[in-house]
Amino acid sequence: MIEDICERHYHIDRMIRNLRMSGVLENLSGLIVGQFTDCEDDELMNQSVSETIREAVEDYDYPVVFNAPVGHVEKNMPLWLGTTAYLSVTPEGALLHY
Protein backbone atom coordinates (compact mmCIF):
# COMPACT_ATOMS: atom_id res chain seq x y z
CA MET A 1 0.00 0.00 0.00
CA ILE A 2 1.22 3.45 -0.81
CA GLU A 3 -0.18 6.86 0.11
CA ASP A 4 1.21 10.22 1.06
CA ILE A 5 0.38 13.70 2.27
CA CYS A 6 1.68 17.12 1.16
CA GLU A 7 4.30 15.66 -1.18
CA ARG A 8 5.38 17.21 -4.47
CA HIS A 9 4.63 15.25 -7.62
CA TYR A 10 8.28 14.97 -8.62
CA HIS A 11 9.10 13.53 -5.16
CA ILE A 12 6.41 10.88 -5.64
CA ASP A 13 7.81 10.15 -9.10
CA ARG A 14 11.31 9.75 -7.65
CA MET A 15 10.08 7.49 -4.83
CA ILE A 16 8.06 5.20 -7.13
CA ARG A 17 10.93 4.97 -9.63
CA ASN A 18 13.29 4.09 -6.79
CA LEU A 19 10.93 1.27 -5.75
CA ARG A 20 10.86 0.04 -9.35
CA MET A 21 14.63 0.20 -9.93
CA SER A 22 15.37 -1.53 -6.61
CA GLY A 23 13.11 -4.46 -7.56
CA VAL A 24 10.49 -3.85 -4.88
CA LEU A 25 7.62 -3.38 -7.35
CA GLU A 26 8.40 -6.56 -9.27
CA ASN A 27 8.13 -8.63 -6.09
CA LEU A 28 4.63 -7.50 -5.12
CA SER A 29 1.51 -9.65 -5.34
CA GLY A 30 -0.73 -6.58 -5.53
CA LEU A 31 -0.72 -2.86 -4.89
CA ILE A 32 -3.22 -0.64 -3.10
CA VAL A 33 -2.81 3.03 -3.97
CA GLY A 34 -4.41 5.12 -1.25
CA GLN A 35 -5.03 8.83 -1.07
CA PHE A 36 -2.38 11.37 -1.95
CA THR A 37 -3.81 14.15 0.20
CA ASP A 38 -2.69 17.67 -0.74
CA CYS A 39 -0.34 16.22 -3.38
CA GLU A 40 -1.09 18.38 -6.37
CA ASP A 41 -0.47 17.22 -9.92
CA ASP A 42 2.36 19.18 -11.54
CA GLU A 43 1.63 20.26 -15.11
CA LEU A 44 5.37 20.11 -15.85
CA MET A 45 5.25 16.35 -15.18
CA ASN A 46 2.83 15.93 -18.12
CA GLN A 47 0.81 13.34 -16.20
CA SER A 48 -1.15 12.97 -12.97
CA VAL A 49 0.24 11.35 -9.82
CA SER A 50 -1.97 8.31 -10.55
CA GLU A 51 -0.58 8.07 -14.09
CA THR A 52 2.97 8.24 -12.70
CA ILE A 53 2.23 5.27 -10.44
CA ARG A 54 0.33 3.37 -13.15
CA GLU A 55 3.27 3.77 -15.54
CA ALA A 56 5.68 2.40 -12.92
CA VAL A 57 3.66 -0.82 -12.44
CA GLU A 58 2.25 -1.37 -15.93
CA ASP A 59 4.74 -4.14 -16.77
CA TYR A 60 3.68 -6.28 -13.81
CA ASP A 61 0.86 -8.79 -13.74
CA TYR A 62 -0.71 -8.14 -10.35
CA PRO A 63 -3.86 -6.33 -9.26
CA VAL A 64 -3.59 -2.60 -8.64
CA VAL A 65 -6.36 -0.55 -7.09
CA PHE A 66 -6.30 3.25 -7.16
CA ASN A 67 -8.09 5.76 -4.96
CA ALA A 68 -8.51 3.34 -2.05
CA PRO A 69 -9.98 4.90 1.11
CA VAL A 70 -6.71 4.76 3.05
CA GLY A 71 -4.28 7.48 4.01
CA HIS A 72 -4.67 10.92 5.52
CA VAL A 73 -8.38 11.32 4.82
CA GLU A 74 -11.58 11.39 6.88
CA LYS A 75 -12.80 8.02 5.56
CA ASN A 76 -9.67 6.02 6.36
CA MET A 77 -10.23 2.27 6.26
CA PRO A 78 -7.80 0.16 8.31
CA LEU A 79 -5.41 -2.28 6.67
CA TRP A 80 -4.21 -5.29 8.62
CA LEU A 81 -0.47 -5.72 8.49
CA GLY A 82 1.27 -9.04 8.94
CA THR A 83 -1.63 -11.19 7.76
CA THR A 84 -2.52 -12.82 4.46
CA ALA A 85 -4.86 -10.71 2.35
CA TYR A 86 -6.53 -11.29 -0.99
CA LEU A 87 -6.99 -8.42 -3.44
CA SER A 88 -9.36 -8.72 -6.37
CA VAL A 89 -9.67 -5.90 -8.91
CA THR A 90 -12.31 -5.91 -11.65
CA PRO A 91 -13.81 -3.19 -13.84
CA GLU A 92 -16.66 -3.00 -11.30
CA GLY A 93 -14.36 -2.30 -8.33
CA ALA A 94 -11.95 -3.82 -5.86
CA LEU A 95 -12.31 -6.22 -2.94
CA LEU A 96 -9.77 -6.78 -0.20
CA HIS A 97 -10.43 -9.58 2.25
CA TYR A 98 -8.42 -11.27 4.95
C-alpha positions as CSV (number, residue, x, y, z in Angstrom):
1,M,0.0,0.0,0.0
2,I,1.2,3.5,-0.8
3,E,-0.2,6.9,0.1
4,D,1.2,10.2,1.1
5,I,0.4,13.7,2.3
6,C,1.7,17.1,1.2
7,E,4.3,15.7,-1.2
8,R,5.4,17.2,-4.5
9,H,4.6,15.3,-7.6
10,Y,8.3,15.0,-8.6
11,H,9.1,13.5,-5.2
12,I,6.4,10.9,-5.6
13,D,7.8,10.2,-9.1
14,R,11.3,9.8,-7.7
15,M,10.1,7.5,-4.8
16,I,8.1,5.2,-7.1
17,R,10.9,5.0,-9.6
18,N,13.3,4.1,-6.8
19,L,10.9,1.3,-5.7
20,R,10.9,0.0,-9.4
21,M,14.6,0.2,-9.9
22,S,15.4,-1.5,-6.6
23,G,13.1,-4.5,-7.6
24,V,10.5,-3.9,-4.9
25,L,7.6,-3.4,-7.4
26,E,8.4,-6.6,-9.3
27,N,8.1,-8.6,-6.1
28,L,4.6,-7.5,-5.1
29,S,1.5,-9.6,-5.3
30,G,-0.7,-6.6,-5.5
31,L,-0.7,-2.9,-4.9
32,I,-3.2,-0.6,-3.1
33,V,-2.8,3.0,-4.0
34,G,-4.4,5.1,-1.3
35,Q,-5.0,8.8,-1.1
36,F,-2.4,11.4,-2.0
37,T,-3.8,14.2,0.2
38,D,-2.7,17.7,-0.7
39,C,-0.3,16.2,-3.4
40,E,-1.1,18.4,-6.4
41,D,-0.5,17.2,-9.9
42,D,2.4,19.2,-11.5
43,E,1.6,20.3,-15.1
44,L,5.4,20.1,-15.8
45,M,5.3,16.4,-15.2
46,N,2.8,15.9,-18.1
47,Q,0.8,13.3,-16.2
48,S,-1.1,13.0,-13.0
49,V,0.2,11.3,-9.8
50,S,-2.0,8.3,-10.6
51,E,-0.6,8.1,-14.1
52,T,3.0,8.2,-12.7
53,I,2.2,5.3,-10.4
54,R,0.3,3.4,-13.2
55,E,3.3,3.8,-15.5
56,A,5.7,2.4,-12.9
57,V,3.7,-0.8,-12.4
58,E,2.2,-1.4,-15.9
59,D,4.7,-4.1,-16.8
60,Y,3.7,-6.3,-13.8
61,D,0.9,-8.8,-13.7
62,Y,-0.7,-8.1,-10.3
63,P,-3.9,-6.3,-9.3
64,V,-3.6,-2.6,-8.6
65,V,-6.4,-0.5,-7.1
66,F,-6.3,3.3,-7.2
67,N,-8.1,5.8,-5.0
68,A,-8.5,3.3,-2.1
69,P,-10.0,4.9,1.1
70,V,-6.7,4.8,3.0
71,G,-4.3,7.5,4.0
72,H,-4.7,10.9,5.5
73,V,-8.4,11.3,4.8
74,E,-11.6,11.4,6.9
75,K,-12.8,8.0,5.6
76,N,-9.7,6.0,6.4
77,M,-10.2,2.3,6.3
78,P,-7.8,0.2,8.3
79,L,-5.4,-2.3,6.7
80,W,-4.2,-5.3,8.6
81,L,-0.5,-5.7,8.5
82,G,1.3,-9.0,8.9
83,T,-1.6,-11.2,7.8
84,T,-2.5,-12.8,4.5
85,A,-4.9,-10.7,2.4
86,Y,-6.5,-11.3,-1.0
87,L,-7.0,-8.4,-3.4
88,S,-9.4,-8.7,-6.4
89,V,-9.7,-5.9,-8.9
90,T,-12.3,-5.9,-11.6
91,P,-13.8,-3.2,-13.8
92,E,-16.7,-3.0,-11.3
93,G,-14.4,-2.3,-8.3
94,A,-12.0,-3.8,-5.9
95,L,-12.3,-6.2,-2.9
96,L,-9.8,-6.8,-0.2
97,H,-10.4,-9.6,2.2
98,Y,-8.4,-11.3,5.0
